[in-house]
């Protein structure tokens, strides 16, 4: 089971694999996909409609947001119920 800050995470609605793949392209295995999904959901209610390029660009934005404030990143993920 995945964990963030030592606490278990639940599945992130099916986007975790796609986000993880994008994170790996950037060599960022240190960020949990729930943190990135949380930032993406601030802009979009659902991520299903995003084309591949937009999805990738939003992951990059999420990485920058996470790097700026990892604590806010975790709190945001929790606010969307992405963290158990």
N, C-alpha and C positions, 0 to 999 in steps of 0.2 A: 504494500500500500504506500502511496506517496505521502509525504509529509511536508508541511511548511511550518517553520518555527517549532518543530517537534510535535506538531499536532496533525492528526490524519486529515486528508483531504478527500472529498467525495469527487466523483466524476464531474467534469466541467461541461456537461451537455454535449459531448461528442466533438468538441473543438480542441480538446487537449492534444490529440495526435497531430492535427494540422499545425497548431501553435508550436508544439515541440519540434516538429520538422523545421519550421521557420527559425526557431531559436538555435537549432543545431547548425543551420546555414551560417549563422553569425557567431558560432562558437560559444554560445551562451547556455550551457547546460546548468548554470547556477541559478537560473530563474525558473520558478514553477509556472507552468502555463496558466494556472488560475489567476496569477497576478497580472499577466498580460491580458487575459480575457476580461478581467475586471475593467481595465483601462479601455478596452475596445467597446465594452458595453456602455460606457459613458456617452459615446457617440452614437452607437447603434443599438436598438432594442433587440435585434436578432442579427446574427452574422451570416445567415444562410444566403442572403442575396449578394454578398460581396464577391466580386470576381477575384481571381488569383492574385493579380497585381495589387489591387486595393487591400486585400487581406494581408499580403506581405508588407505593404507600406504601413498598415495599422499596427502590425507586430513591431515594426521598427520604432514607431511612436511609443508603443507600450514599453519597449526596452528603455528608451530615453526617460520616460516617466518613472520607471522602476529605479533606474540608476540615480535619478534626482532625489527620490525619497522612498527607499524600500519599505519603510514602516507604513507609509500611506498606501503603498501598493498592496500590502497584506490587508490593511483595514478595508480598502476598496473591494478586494476579492471577498472578504468576509461579508461585506454589506450586500453583495449579490448572492450570498449563500453558496459560494464556490468552495468555501472552506468549512469542513464539518465542525 
